[in-house]
Amino acid sequence: MLVASQKIGAGLSTTGLAGCGLGIGIVFAGLLISTAINPFVKDDLFRVAMLGFALTEAIALFTLMVTFLVLFN
């Protein structure tokens, strides 16, 4: 019973990865739209987009860490 609940909890905790994937898509969609509107500031926009990508990816890594903690403890 405990093993089954751990596996269910690990599976449910991976649903946070869907939100992270959506967030990364929104970051890069915003970058493409902003670059299309004003291509002269693409270097500044790219730096900000990379920061947004890194922060969103960090949340995904924390989600995986929690998943593995639930699964292997």
Secondary structure, DSSP 8 states (H G I E B T S, - for coil): -HHHHHHHHHHHHTTHHHHHHHHHHHHHHHHHHHHHH-GGGHHHHHHHHHHHHHHHHHHHHHHHHHHHHHHH-
